[in-house]
C-alpha cells in the first residue's frame, strides 16, 4: 500500500471530511501498531487490513490487538486523570482547535469532554 494511501472505512459519505480524517488517522495508528508489534500473526492481519485485503473487524480476533487496545485505553485514562484542571483545559482547547482546522468539530464544540473524578 502506498504511504499516502489510507484505509477505507465507509463510515460516512466518501467525500466527508470526517471520514477522510478518520481513515487517515486510523491508517496511521495501524501502521504504528504494525511497526511496534513483535506478534507476527497480528503483523500479518495489520498488513492485510492496511492494504484493504481484510476488514478492520478481523483485528478483533487477534489476542495481541486486544491487549494493546486495553493497554492504550488504560494509559489514556491514566494521563487524563493525572492532568491538572489547567492542563485538561489546554488539552481540550488544542483538540478542539485541531478539529476545527480539520473541519470535523463544529465551531464552538469542546472535545474531548473533561474527565472528572466522577467518570
Residue pairs with C-beta under 8 A, 6 or more apart in sequence:
1 50
1 51
1 52
5 27
6 20
6 23
6 24
6 26
6 27
7 23
7 26
7 27
7 30
7 49
7 50
7 52
7 56
8 23
8 52
9 19
9 22
9 23
9 26
9 56
10 19
11 18
11 19
11 22
12 18
12 19
13 19
17 102
17 103
17 104
18 104
21 102
21 103
21 104
26 56
27 50
30 46
30 49
30 50
31 50
33 42
33 46
33 65
33 68
34 43
34 46
34 47
34 50
37 43
37 46
37 64
37 68
39 62
39 64
41 62
41 64
42 59
42 62
42 64
42 65
45 54
45 58
45 59
45 61
45 62
45 65
46 59
48 54
48 58
49 55
49 56
49 58
49 59
59 65
60 66
77 115
80 88
80 115
81 115
81 117
83 91
83 115
85 114
88 114
88 115
89 114
92 110
92 111
92 112
92 113
92 114
95 105
95 111
95 112
96 105
96 109
96 110
96 111
99 105
99 109
99 111
100 107
105 111
